[in-house]
């Protein structure tokens, strides 16, 4: 995972994405990837897509063969002693838009992080 994070950081930096957005994108990527793997089991594969739009917005997307979920249900905050259950809440706090959809028996989670322009 460390190598992936390094490569993604380098690619976003080369695309001119601001440091704060890169940091948030890496955390979103990590959380979405971990959630997908946890949901389907670590022996299955997930697709991870990351892109930078012309506007500078960063798109992080995961696709897995999991059964899906409703974002509103997944945002339930866990009890303080629970070890899991905060990932999607973190994603929704960092991303400007988070969408969950089903397509051909796959679950797709897409997070958009808007480019932040300094004044």
ABEGO torsion letter per residue (X at the ends): XAAAAAAAAAAAAAAGBBAAAAAAAAAAAAAAAAAAAAAAEAABBBBBBBBBBAAGBBBBBBBBABAEBBAAAAABBBBAABABGAAAAAAAAABABBBBBBBGGBBBBBBBBBBBBBX
